[in-house]
Every structure is written in C-alpha cells, then in structure tokens.
Amino acid sequence: MRPILGPPRVVAVGETMALMRTREIGSLRHAHDLTLGIGGAESNVAIGLQRLGIDASWLGRVGDDPLGERVVRELRAEGLDVRVVVDSTAPTGLMIKERPTSASTAVYYYRAGSAGSRLAPGDLPPGWVEEADVLHVSGISALVSEDARECISEAIERAHSAGVLVSFDINYRSALAPCEVAGPILRSFAERADLVFGGPEELNLIVPGLDPADAAQHLVRGGRREVILKRGADGAAVFTPDGVTEAAGFIVDVVDTVGAGDAFVAGYLSGHLQGLSIAERLRRANACGALLCMSPGDWESSPRSAEVERFCNPALDPVSR
C-alpha cells in the first residue's frame, strides 16, 4: 500500500456495494456457499489507479451497518483516500454474482433505496474536486437516482470551473433504466466530459443511428478531447481531433469479465497522467483489462505496473522470484 502524500490526482464518485459471489459454476438455486467482498465501478477504477502509481480518492455513501464498514475497510486497505458519508437511514447496497455456465456471469442488484443511491451534491467536500487532476464518474451514478445524478453533475461543473479533466465511462446498466430513458441522460453527461469511455453498444446508445466509430467521431466533433472505444478481446481505439489510434487486444483464458472495463479505464488514465503516448496507454489499458479477466473478482486482480510489464513482455521470466 502506497500512502497518499498530497492531493489525490484522480477523484472518483459513485456507489460501492457489498458483493457476494458463488464459488462454483452453476445457479444460485443450488449454490452451497458464497464469498463476500465489495465492488463498484468507480472504486474499481480508483483501486486500479492506486496500484498503477496514481494517487486516487473515492467518495460515496454507505449504510451504518457491517457491509458499509466492509466497503470502507477494503478501500482504505488499498491505499485510497476515502471520503465516506455514513447514512444511518439506509442500508449498504448488495450485488450477487453467479456463473450459470463456465462462459457466462449473471449479476443481481439489491440497491433500491440504498445509501449509495442517495449521493447528493452536498456530499462533495470543498476543494476535493478542484485540487485533483482528473474527476472520474460513470453512467451508473447518472441513472441510479436523481440525487446521485445531481451529485455527479455538480462535481463536473466544479471540475470545469477549476480546469480539472473530466473522465466519463458510459457504463450502461439496463437494470437501472431502459435504453430510451438512459440514452439521452448518458449522452448529456458524455457531452460534458473531456474523456469518454464506452463499448460499441454504449456509443450506439448515446449516438443512435451511427456505427460505433462514427458515433465516436461525432462526439469528438462536438468537443470531446478523446473518445475511447472499448472492444474487449478485439482491442480498443482512441478517437481525437487529430485522428484514430487503434491497438489489438490480448487473447487470454477468461474466468470473469466483470470489472475488466474498469481495469481498462484505470490503465488508460494512469498512462495519460504519466505522460504515455496514446498507443502506449491503449496497450497498458488492454493489458489491465485482460489480466482482470483471468481470475474472479471485480478488482482483486487489478494489476500493478510490474505485472503489466511482465504480461506485455513474453521474453520476461513468467515466474516472479
């Protein structure tokens, strides 16, 4: 764990929930036991950044309960600067993951009325956004509740006023809103961000009628600095006013894909802040996403810099001695 010595370079806002997952392949109907952990898109990114050498901070709400304590303890153990609001009137949210088959994962959310969904503009500390280099938010908070939407909207406004870069991962969750509702909301946030991350379907959602590449170009023409198209094993592409940069993905034995997109974002943002070229950022991001897929958990296998280097360089000894 690396302590934060100054203001965090990246601040992330969103809900982190308790996470239970089955140990074996098969339906929850027949599961014998589950493991307990935590997970949340924005905190997953913050953990990934911290492991890659970028000081990060997470802000969110948890309930006044053991699961909320678990969330805070885990995030602090990863070295994050944790700005938490403990809500005594609402529970910590819960998600449960099962693997019905070796090739599929299902996630069930129990977050209606959760503490995390009650994020509000007043939860943002003075100066917290303004002192950062990057604010990272996602479409999950934009859809989970009206209060949370107003919270990240306020954070973006404060970031713009202070010249802080805004990173937005579309991260559409169909359980939160149907496409016809989510599309315009998520587009409104993408159009206020500097960096926009999304998969092909997500870019189609916010810019309907265009293929993903054309949708990305449309956002760039609208003023976005970079639009990063995530294609999973097929790699990724970055669209900027200067052109398009593409990078191939990595073929790995997949155990669990949940959280891979967050690891990708952490890899890309860390490279941006450490002065890497776009091509180098993409290679790191693709490697981080691939490594995350190779073991269970939303963030537990999010890599450190040395692990990324070893993975990207087959000539290195695969055994760490």
C-alpha positions in Angstrom: 0.0 0.0 0.0 1.4 3.4 -1.0 0.2 6.3 1.2 -1.1 9.4 -0.5 1.3 12.3 0.1 -0.6 15.1 -1.4 -3.9 15.9 -3.0 -5.2 12.8 -5.0 -4.5 13.1 -8.7 -7.8 11.3 -9.5 -11.1 11.6 -7.6 -14.0 9.2 -8.3 -17.6 9.5 -7.1 -20.1 6.6 -7.0 -21.7 3.7 -5.2 -19.7 0.8 -3.9 -21.7 -2.2 -2.7 -21.1 -5.4 -0.8 -20.6 -8.2 -3.3 -21.4 -11.9 -2.8 -20.4 -14.4 -5.4 -20.7 -18.2 -5.8 -17.6 -20.3 -5.6 -18.7 -22.9 -8.1 -20.2 -22.8 -11.6 -24.0 -23.2 -11.5 -27.2 -21.4 -10.5 -27.7 -19.7 -7.2 -30.6 -22.1 -6.7 -28.1 -24.8 -5.9 -25.1 -22.8 -4.5 -23.7 -24.1 -1.2 -21.7 -21.1 -0.2 -20.7 -17.6 -1.3 -17.7 -15.4 -0.8 -18.1 -11.8 0.5 -16.4 -8.8 -0.9 -17.1 -5.4 -2.4 -17.5 -3.9 -5.8 -18.3 -0.6 -7.5 -17.3 0.7 -11.0 -15.8 4.0 -9.7 -13.9 2.5 -6.8 -12.7 -0.3 -9.0 -11.1 2.4 -11.2 -9.6 4.1 -8.2 -8.1 0.9 -6.9 -6.6 0.2 -10.3 -5.1 3.7 -10.5 -3.6 3.4 -7.0 -1.9 0.1 -7.9 -0.5 1.7 -11.0 1.1 4.5 -9.1 -1.6 7.2 -9.3 -2.9 8.6 -6.0 -6.7 8.3 -6.0 -9.6 9.1 -3.8 -13.2 7.7 -3.7 -16.3 9.4 -2.4 -19.6 7.6 -1.7 -22.3 6.7 0.8 -22.6 3.5 2.8 -25.1 2.4 5.4 -24.4 2.3 9.1 -24.0 -1.5 9.0 -21.3 -4.2 8.8 -21.4 -4.2 5.0 -20.7 -0.5 4.9 -17.8 -1.0 7.3 -16.5 -3.7 5.0 -16.6 -1.3 2.0 -14.7 1.4 3.8 -12.1 -1.0 5.3 -11.4 -2.7 1.9 -10.9 0.6 0.1 -8.7 2.1 2.8 -6.6 -1.1 2.8 -5.9 -0.4 -0.9 -4.4 2.9 0.0 -7.3 5.1 -1.3 -8.2 8.4 0.3 -11.8 7.5 1.3 -14.4 10.3 1.7 -17.4 8.4 3.0 -20.8 9.6 4.2 -22.3 7.1 6.7 -26.1 7.0 6.2 -28.0 5.8 9.3 -31.3 5.7 7.5 -30.4 3.5 4.5 -28.6 0.1 4.0 -25.4 -0.5 2.1 -26.3 -1.9 -1.4 -25.7 -5.5 -2.3 -25.0 -7.3 -5.5 -24.8 -11.1 -6.0 -22.8 -12.8 -8.8 -23.4 -16.3 -10.2 -21.7 -18.2 -13.0 -24.6 -20.2 -14.6 -22.1 -21.7 -17.0 -18.3 -21.5 -17.5 -18.9 -19.0 -20.3 -21.4 -16.7 -18.5 -21.9 -14.5 -15.5 -25.1 -13.0 -14.1 -25.3 -10.1 -11.6 -28.3 -9.3 -9.4 -28.5 -5.9 -7.7 -30.2 -5.1 -4.4 -29.7 -1.3 -4.4 -33.2 0.3 -4.4 -33.2 2.9 -1.6 -29.6 2.1 -0.7 -27.3 4.5 1.0 -25.1 4.8 -2.1 -28.0 5.7 -4.3 -28.6 8.7 -2.0 -25.4 10.5 -3.0 -26.2 14.3 -3.1 -24.3 17.4 -4.2 -23.9 18.4 -0.5 -21.7 15.3 0.0 -18.9 16.8 -2.1 -16.3 18.3 0.2 -15.0 21.8 -0.5 -11.9 21.7 -2.7 -11.9 18.0 -3.2 -12.7 18.1 -6.9 -10.8 21.3 -7.5 -7.5 20.0 -6.2 -7.4 16.9 -8.4 -6.1 16.4 -12.0 -8.9 14.2 -13.1 -12.5 13.7 -12.0 -13.9 10.2 -12.9 -17.6 9.4 -12.9 -19.8 6.9 -14.7 -23.2 6.4 -16.1 -24.2 4.2 -13.2 -24.4 7.2 -10.9 -26.2 9.1 -13.6 -29.0 6.6 -13.6 -29.2 5.1 -10.1 -31.1 8.1 -8.7 -31.9 11.7 -9.4 -29.9 12.8 -6.3 -26.8 10.9 -7.5 -27.3 12.4 -11.0 -27.3 15.9 -9.5 -24.2 15.0 -7.4 -22.0 14.0 -10.3 -23.4 16.9 -12.3 -22.3 19.3 -9.6 -18.9 17.5 -9.5 -18.5 18.0 -13.3 -19.4 21.7 -13.0 -16.8 22.2 -10.3 -14.2 20.4 -12.3 -14.8 22.5 -15.3 -14.6 25.7 -13.2 -11.2 24.6 -11.9 -9.8 23.3 -15.1 -9.9 19.7 -13.9 -10.1 17.0 -16.6 -13.4 15.1 -16.6 -13.4 11.3 -17.4 -16.8 9.7 -18.0 -17.4 5.9 -18.5 -20.8 5.4 -20.1 -21.1 2.0 -18.2 -24.7 1.5 -19.1 -26.7 -0.9 -16.8 -30.0 -1.9 -18.3 -31.4 -2.8 -14.8 -31.3 0.9 -14.0 -33.2 2.3 -16.9 -34.4 1.2 -20.4 -32.5 2.4 -23.4 -35.0 5.1 -24.4 -34.6 6.7 -21.0 -30.9 6.1 -20.4 -29.7 7.2 -23.8 -30.4 11.0 -23.6 -29.3 11.1 -20.0 -26.0 9.4 -20.6 -25.4 11.5 -23.8 -25.8 14.7 -21.8 -23.0 13.6 -19.4 -20.8 12.4 -22.2 -21.1 15.8 -23.9 -19.8 17.5 -20.8 -16.7 15.2 -20.4 -13.2 15.5 -21.8 -12.5 11.8 -22.0 -15.4 9.4 -22.8 -15.1 5.6 -22.5 -17.6 3.2 -23.9 -18.2 -0.1 -25.7 -19.7 -0.4 -29.2 -23.3 -0.8 -27.9 -22.9 2.1 -25.4 -21.7 4.5 -28.1 -24.7 3.4 -30.2 -26.9 4.1 -27.3 -25.9 7.7 -26.8 -25.5 8.5 -30.5 -28.1 6.3 -32.2 -28.1 5.7 -35.9 -24.4 5.6 -36.3 -21.9 2.8 -36.1 -19.5 2.9 -33.1 -16.6 4.6 -34.9 -18.9 7.2 -36.4 -20.5 7.8 -33.1 -17.1 8.4 -31.5 -16.1 10.8 -34.3 -19.4 12.6 -33.7 -18.6 13.1 -30.1 -15.1 14.4 -30.9 -16.5 16.9 -33.4 -18.7 18.0 -30.5 -15.7 19.0 -28.4 -14.5 15.8 -26.7 -10.8 15.6 -26.4 -10.7 11.8 -26.6 -13.3 9.1 -27.1 -12.0 5.6 -26.2 -13.9 2.7 -27.8 -13.5 -0.5 -25.7 -13.8 -3.7 -27.8 -12.7 -6.3 -25.2 -10.6 -9.0 -26.7 -10.7 -7.2 -30.1 -8.7 -4.3 -28.7 -9.6 -0.7 -28.5 -9.4 2.6 -30.4 -9.0 6.2 -29.4 -10.6 9.0 -31.5 -9.2 12.5 -31.2 -9.3 15.7 -33.3 -6.0 14.5 -34.8 -7.2 11.1 -35.9 -7.7 7.5 -34.7 -5.2 5.2 -32.9 -6.0 1.5 -32.6 -4.5 -1.3 -30.6 -5.0 -5.1 -30.7 -6.3 -6.8 -27.6 -4.9 -9.8 -25.8 -6.3 -13.4 -26.0 -6.5 -14.9 -22.6 -8.3 -17.7 -20.7 -11.3 -15.8 -19.3 -12.5 -16.6 -15.8 -14.7 -13.5 -15.1 -15.2 -10.4 -17.3 -16.9 -8.2 -14.7 -14.6 -5.3 -13.8 -12.4 -5.7 -16.9 -13.8 -2.4 -18.3 -12.9 -0.6 -15.0 -9.3 -2.0 -15.1 -9.1 -0.8 -18.7 -10.1 2.7 -17.7 -7.5 2.7 -14.8 -4.8 1.6 -17.2 -5.6 4.3 -19.7 -6.0 7.1 -17.2 -2.8 6.1 -15.4 -0.9 6.3 -18.8 -2.4 9.6 -19.5 -1.3 11.1 -16.2 2.2 9.5 -16.6 2.8 11.0 -20.0 2.5 7.9 -22.2 1.5 8.2 -25.8 -2.0 7.2 -26.8 -0.7 4.0 -28.3 1.2 3.2 -25.1 -1.9 4.0 -23.0 -4.0 1.6 -25.1 -1.5 -1.2 -24.7 -1.5 -0.8 -21.0 -5.3 -0.5 -20.8 -5.8 -3.6 -22.9 -3.3 -5.5 -20.7 -5.0 -4.4 -17.5 -8.4 -5.5 -18.8 -7.0 -8.9 -19.9 -5.3 -9.5 -16.6 -8.5 -8.7 -14.7 -10.4 -11.3 -16.7 -8.1 -14.1 -15.7 -9.3 -14.5 -12.1 -12.6 -14.0 -10.2 -13.4 -10.7 -8.6 -14.3 -7.2 -9.7 -10.9 -5.6 -8.7 -8.8 -8.1 -6.8 -6.6 -9.0 -9.7 -6.3 -5.4 -11.0 -2.6 -5.3 -11.8 0.4 -3.3 -10.6 2.9 -1.8 -13.1 5.4 -4.6 -12.8 2.7 -7.2 -13.5 1.6 -5.3 -16.6 5.1 -5.1 -17.8 5.6 -8.9 -17.3 2.4 -9.6 -19.1 3.2 -7.4 -22.1 6.7 -8.7 -22.5 6.7 -12.5 -23.1 10.5 -12.5 -23.0 10.5 -11.9 -19.3 10.6 -14.8 -16.9 6.9 -15.6 -16.2 7.9 -16.8 -12.7 8.4 -14.0 -10.2 11.3 -14.9 -7.9 
